[in-house]
Amino acid sequence: MTTYEIILKKRNGKQLTKSEIEYLVSGYTQGTIPDYQFSAFLMAVFFQGMSFGEITALTEAMIRTGKIFDLSDITGFKIDKHSTGGVGDKVSLILAPLVAACGGINVPMVSGRGLGHTGGTLDKLESIPGFRTDLTENEFKKQLKKIGVAMMGQTKELAPADKKIYALRDITATVDSIPLIAASIMSKKLAEGIDGLVLDVKTGSGAFMRELNDANKLAKVMIEIGKRMGKIVVALITSMEQPLGNMIGNSIEVIESIECLKGNGPKDLMEVSIALSEEMLLMGNIVKTKEQARQLLANAINSGIALEKFRQLIKYQEGDERVIDNYNILPQAKYRIEVKSHKSGYIQKIDTLAMGLLSVELGCGRRTIDGKIDDSAGFILKKKIGDYIKKSELLVEVVGQDKNKVKTVSKKILSAYKIGKEKVKPPRSILQRM
């Protein structure tokens, strides 16, 4: 077996064996296979694709390069949720404490940072003063036992092959390959030692999978990987035709998440958060029907238990839990510009990708790995698709610490909106269940 022969085999469209895939992944992770050869393998996969068996073997090989968390001594189901990324997607901040507050399910969540035009859960959490996401495995497990929820970043021990392979994909134009995306996501998630996984696969103008057909394919592949590895996996295909909720930015998305747990969340954001939470409660056999799940979740919000669970989570991870009652503790924007509509009419379309890219330009995300984030920066949306707006009425508020960035971005944001005479329906939030 040689690296050359394996690359040639895949280039010619033939199926690789489990041992051949294991050889490539372990060799590349250990440094015995150079970047240029593994790049050739990635490009061969990009063009030739992979069978379910090959993708599962790739996922398993990536998991085996590191450590698998052992959560067997924690009672109750261990279920995580993963989103493929979107603009204004702060669902994890709402769902994790909400599901944990219902009892019977542990929510071990290993999250990521912002990627491209999409925001990252870790960046949002770290806008809370003092909040630690660099938990050790021991701290992670200890916290799960005590409060049923923990949210951390990927450690060096969890699927290290993924980090190295992703960096190579990023510079070889092989990021948007369904087999490689699926293996990347599932290797990290299954290394957590979970029993089940609920997937939020985004589609639309602000998603990585812009076409519904591609979102379906990705969901199908990840469900099949889970099945072959003895895990329960459910996927919801959700819309990213417009930003989720009314806030885009790190600290202001924390505020919106807290408001959701107080029962004051915007309709689309609550719909997606509740739907994914329902799936977790059903998966963990806490309830038998969606109606029962919905009632349990409503009770957790209305009674204040869900909000208290979030407070507990912040406190356990060394954040300032006073943020629940006092938003001024969060980073505050120094500059604010109101962007008003140039005409009267209905909001017919929002270019969500453009909004995401503008948020990065404003400072909500990173342009380089070591780029600095402005946690106070963001957009506060006053109107969304289907809403009527009058000329000179407030459309978006642009906020941040950098005066020039706030000014520059506020001049560009109108181009992301299409306003017309005909009324359109807001996009459905939940498109499909798989």
C-alpha positions in Angstrom: 0.0 0.0 0.0 1.4 3.4 -1.0 -0.1 6.9 -0.8 0.4 7.3 -4.6 -1.7 4.1 -5.3 -4.5 5.2 -3.0 -4.7 8.6 -4.6 -4.7 7.1 -8.0 -7.4 4.6 -7.0 -9.7 7.4 -5.8 -8.8 9.7 -8.7 -10.1 6.9 -11.0 -13.4 6.7 -9.2 -12.8 3.5 -7.3 -13.9 2.8 -3.7 -11.3 2.9 -1.0 -11.1 0.3 1.8 -11.3 1.2 5.4 -7.6 0.3 5.9 -6.6 2.6 3.0 -8.5 5.5 4.4 -7.1 4.8 7.9 -3.6 4.8 6.4 -4.0 8.2 4.8 -5.6 9.9 7.7 -3.2 8.6 10.4 -0.2 9.2 8.1 -1.2 12.8 7.4 -2.0 13.5 11.0 1.4 12.1 12.1 3.2 14.0 9.4 4.4 11.0 7.4 2.2 12.0 4.4 3.0 15.5 3.1 0.5 18.3 2.4 0.8 18.0 -1.4 -0.2 14.3 -1.4 -3.1 14.8 1.0 -4.2 17.8 -1.1 -4.3 15.5 -4.1 -6.5 13.0 -2.2 -8.9 15.8 -1.1 -9.2 17.0 -4.7 -9.9 13.4 -5.8 -12.7 13.1 -3.2 -14.0 16.5 -4.3 -14.5 15.3 -7.9 -15.2 11.6 -7.4 -17.2 11.7 -4.2 -17.4 8.9 -1.6 -19.8 6.1 -0.7 -21.5 6.0 2.7 -19.0 3.3 3.7 -16.0 5.4 2.7 -17.4 8.5 4.5 -18.0 6.5 7.7 -14.5 5.0 7.5 -13.1 8.5 7.1 -15.1 9.8 10.1 -13.9 6.8 12.2 -10.3 7.3 11.1 -10.5 11.0 12.1 -12.0 10.2 15.5 -9.3 7.6 16.2 -6.5 10.2 15.8 -7.6 11.6 19.2 -9.4 10.8 22.3 -13.1 9.9 22.7 -14.8 11.4 25.8 -16.1 8.8 28.1 -19.5 10.0 29.5 -20.8 6.6 30.5 -20.8 7.4 34.2 -23.2 10.3 33.6 -26.8 9.2 34.0 -29.4 10.1 31.4 -29.2 10.6 27.7 -26.3 12.7 26.3 -27.5 14.7 23.3 -25.8 17.5 21.4 -27.0 19.8 18.6 -25.1 21.0 15.7 -25.8 23.8 13.2 -24.1 24.1 9.8 -23.9 27.8 10.4 -25.9 30.9 9.7 -26.3 34.6 10.2 -27.8 35.6 13.5 -27.9 31.9 14.5 -27.7 31.9 18.3 -29.9 28.8 18.8 -27.3 26.9 20.9 -27.3 29.6 23.6 -31.1 29.2 23.9 -31.4 25.5 23.4 -28.7 24.2 25.6 -30.0 25.6 28.9 -33.6 25.2 27.9 -33.3 21.4 27.2 -31.1 20.9 30.3 -33.8 22.7 32.4 -36.4 20.1 31.3 -34.4 17.4 33.2 -33.4 13.9 32.1 -31.1 15.0 29.2 -27.5 16.1 29.5 -26.4 18.6 26.8 -22.6 18.2 26.2 -21.9 20.9 23.5 -18.6 21.2 21.8 -18.9 24.4 19.6 -16.9 26.3 17.1 -15.9 29.9 16.3 -17.2 32.1 13.5 -16.4 30.6 10.1 -16.5 32.9 7.0 -19.7 35.0 7.1 -21.3 32.9 9.9 -21.1 33.7 13.6 -19.6 31.3 16.2 -21.2 30.1 19.4 -17.8 30.4 21.3 -17.3 34.0 20.2 -20.8 34.8 21.4 -20.3 33.1 24.8 -16.9 34.8 25.2 -18.5 38.2 24.9 -19.8 37.6 28.4 -17.0 38.9 30.7 -15.0 36.0 32.2 -16.8 33.2 30.3 -14.4 30.2 29.8 -14.8 27.9 26.8 -11.4 26.2 27.2 -12.7 23.5 29.6 -10.7 20.3 30.1 -12.4 17.0 29.7 -12.5 16.6 33.4 -14.1 20.0 33.9 -16.6 19.3 31.1 -17.7 16.0 32.6 -17.8 17.4 36.2 -20.1 20.2 35.0 -22.4 17.9 33.1 -22.9 15.8 36.2 -23.7 18.8 38.3 -25.9 21.0 36.1 -26.6 18.8 33.0 -25.1 21.3 30.4 -21.6 22.4 29.4 -20.4 24.4 26.4 -16.8 24.2 25.3 -14.5 24.6 22.3 -12.7 21.7 20.6 -9.7 20.5 22.5 -6.4 19.3 20.9 -7.4 15.7 21.9 -10.8 15.7 20.1 -10.4 14.6 16.5 -7.1 16.4 15.9 -7.1 15.1 12.3 -10.1 17.4 11.6 -8.3 20.6 12.5 -5.3 19.7 10.3 -7.4 18.5 7.4 -9.8 21.5 7.5 -6.9 23.9 7.4 -5.7 22.2 4.2 -9.2 22.1 2.7 -9.4 25.8 3.3 -6.4 26.6 1.1 -7.0 24.0 -1.6 -10.6 24.9 -2.5 -12.1 21.7 -1.2 -14.2 23.0 1.7 -17.6 22.6 0.0 -17.4 18.8 -0.5 -20.4 17.0 1.1 -18.3 13.9 2.1 -15.6 16.1 3.7 -18.1 18.4 5.4 -20.0 15.4 6.9 -16.8 13.7 8.1 -15.6 16.9 9.7 -18.8 17.6 11.6 -19.5 14.0 12.7 -15.9 13.3 13.8 -16.0 16.1 16.3 -19.5 15.4 17.5 -19.1 11.6 17.9 -15.8 12.0 19.7 -17.8 13.7 22.5 -19.2 10.4 23.6 -22.8 11.4 22.9 -25.8 9.0 22.5 -27.6 11.2 20.0 -27.3 14.2 17.8 -29.8 16.7 16.4 -28.7 18.6 13.3 -29.8 22.0 12.1 -28.9 22.0 8.4 -29.3 25.5 7.0 -30.2 26.3 3.4 -30.7 29.5 1.6 -28.8 32.7 0.7 -26.9 32.9 4.0 -26.1 29.1 4.3 -23.1 27.1 3.2 -25.6 24.8 1.5 -27.5 27.4 -0.5 -29.6 24.8 -2.4 -32.2 22.7 -0.6 -31.1 19.6 -2.6 -27.5 20.0 -1.3 -28.8 20.5 2.3 -30.8 17.3 2.0 -27.8 15.4 0.7 -25.6 16.6 3.6 -28.3 15.7 6.2 -28.8 12.3 4.6 -25.0 11.5 4.8 -24.6 12.6 8.4 -27.7 10.6 9.5 -26.3 7.6 7.7 -22.8 8.0 9.4 -24.6 8.2 12.8 -26.6 5.1 12.1 -23.6 3.1 11.0 -21.8 4.2 14.2 -24.7 3.2 16.5 -26.0 6.8 17.2 -29.4 8.3 16.8 -29.3 11.3 14.5 -32.2 13.5 13.4 -31.9 16.5 11.1 -34.1 19.6 10.5 -33.6 21.6 7.3 -34.1 25.2 8.3 -34.2 28.4 6.3 -31.3 30.9 6.1 -33.1 33.2 3.5 -32.9 35.9 6.1 -30.9 36.4 9.3 -32.3 34.4 12.3 -33.8 36.7 14.9 -33.4 40.5 15.0 -29.7 40.7 16.2 -26.4 40.0 14.4 -23.3 40.3 16.5 -21.8 38.7 19.6 -22.9 40.6 22.7 -26.2 41.7 21.2 -27.0 38.0 20.3 -26.4 37.1 23.9 -29.0 39.7 24.9 -31.5 38.3 22.3 -30.8 34.8 23.6 -31.5 35.9 27.2 -34.7 37.6 26.0 -35.8 34.3 24.4 -35.3 32.5 27.7 -37.4 35.3 29.3 -40.2 34.5 26.8 -39.6 37.6 24.7 -37.9 36.1 21.6 -38.7 36.9 18.0 -41.0 34.4 16.3 -38.6 32.8 13.8 -35.8 32.3 16.3 -38.1 30.8 18.9 -39.7 28.5 16.2 -36.3 27.0 15.3 -35.0 26.8 18.9 -38.2 25.1 20.1 -38.4 22.7 17.1 -34.8 21.5 17.7 -35.4 21.3 21.5 -38.5 19.1 20.9 -36.4 16.7 18.8 -33.9 16.3 21.7 -36.7 15.7 24.3 -38.3 13.0 22.0 -34.9 11.4 21.3 -34.2 11.2 25.0 -37.6 9.6 25.7 -38.5 12.4 28.1 -41.8 12.8 26.2 -43.8 10.8 23.7 -45.3 13.5 21.5 -44.3 16.9 20.2 -47.2 18.4 22.0 -45.9 17.2 25.3 -42.4 18.4 24.4 -43.7 21.9 23.5 -45.6 22.1 26.8 -42.6 21.1 28.8 -40.4 23.7 27.0 -43.1 26.4 27.5 -43.2 25.6 31.2 -39.4 25.8 31.5 -39.5 29.3 30.0 -42.6 30.6 31.8 -41.4 29.3 35.2 -38.0 30.9 34.8 -36.2 27.6 35.2 -34.6 27.8 31.7 -33.3 31.3 32.4 -31.9 30.1 35.8 -30.1 27.2 34.0 -28.4 29.7 31.7 -27.4 31.8 34.7 -26.0 28.6 36.3 -24.1 27.7 33.1 -22.5 31.2 33.0 -21.5 31.0 36.6 -20.0 27.5 36.3 -17.9 28.6 33.4 -16.7 31.7 35.3 -18.7 34.2 33.4 -20.4 37.2 35.1 -23.9 35.8 35.7 -25.2 39.3 36.5 -25.5 39.8 32.7 -28.9 38.0 32.9 -30.3 41.1 34.7 -28.0 43.8 33.5 -27.0 43.9 29.8 -24.7 46.9 30.5 -22.2 44.3 31.8 -21.7 43.2 28.2 -19.4 45.1 25.8 -21.1 48.3 24.8 -21.0 50.0 21.3 -19.5 53.4 21.3 -21.0 54.4 17.9 -24.5 53.9 16.5 -25.9 54.8 13.1 -29.5 54.5 12.1 -30.0 53.3 8.5 -33.4 54.4 7.2 -35.4 53.1 4.2 -34.9 55.0 0.9 -38.5 54.2 -0.2 -41.8 52.8 1.0 -42.8 49.2 0.3 -42.5 45.6 1.5 -39.3 43.9 2.4 -39.2 41.3 -0.4 -35.7 39.9 0.0 -32.6 40.1 2.3 -29.2 39.1 0.9 -28.2 37.2 4.0 -24.7 36.3 2.7 -24.1 40.0 2.2 -25.3 40.8 5.7 -22.9 38.2 7.1 -20.0 39.5 5.1 -20.8 43.1 6.2 -21.0 41.9 9.9 -17.4 40.6 9.5 -16.3 43.9 8.0 -17.9 45.6 10.9 -15.8 43.5 13.4 -18.3 40.8 14.4 -16.0 38.1 12.9 -12.4 37.5 11.9 -10.8 38.0 8.6 -7.7 36.2 9.7 -7.2 33.4 12.3 -5.7 35.8 14.8 -8.0 38.7 13.9 -9.6 40.7 16.7 -13.3 40.7 17.2 -15.4 43.7 18.3 -17.9 42.0 20.7 -20.1 45.2 20.8 -20.5 45.4 17.0 -23.5 44.3 15.1 -26.8 45.0 13.4 -30.2 45.4 15.1 -32.8 44.6 12.4 -36.1 46.5 12.7 -37.8 45.0 9.6 -37.7 41.6 8.0 -39.1 39.9 4.9 -42.8 40.5 4.6 -42.8 43.6 6.7 -44.0 47.0 5.4 -41.7 50.0 5.8 -42.3 53.6 5.1 -39.7 55.9 3.4 -37.3 57.3 6.0 -38.5 54.7 8.6 -35.7 52.9 10.6 -34.6 49.7 8.9 -31.4 48.7 10.6 -29.2 50.1 13.4 -25.5 49.6 12.9 -23.4 49.6 16.1 -19.7 49.1 17.1 -16.6 50.5 18.6 -14.9 51.6 15.4 -16.4 54.8 14.0 -15.0 54.4 10.5 -16.3 50.8 10.2 -19.7 51.7 11.5 -19.9 54.6 9.0 -18.6 52.5 6.1 -20.8 49.5 6.7 -24.0 51.6 7.3 -23.5 53.1 3.8 -23.5 49.6 2.2 -26.3 47.8 4.1 -29.2 49.1 2.0 -27.9 47.1 -1.0 -28.6 43.9 0.9 -32.4 44.7 1.0 -34.9 44.5 -1.8 -38.0 46.7 -1.2 -41.0 46.6 -3.5 -44.7 47.2 -3.9 -45.8 43.6 -3.7 -46.2 41.9 -0.4 -44.4 38.6 0.1 -44.7 36.0 2.7 -41.9 35.5 5.2 -39.9 32.3 4.5 -40.8 29.2 6.4 -38.4 28.6 9.2 -38.6 24.8 9.3 -38.5 23.3 5.8 -38.1 19.6 6.4 -37.4 16.8 9.0 -35.1 13.9 8.2 
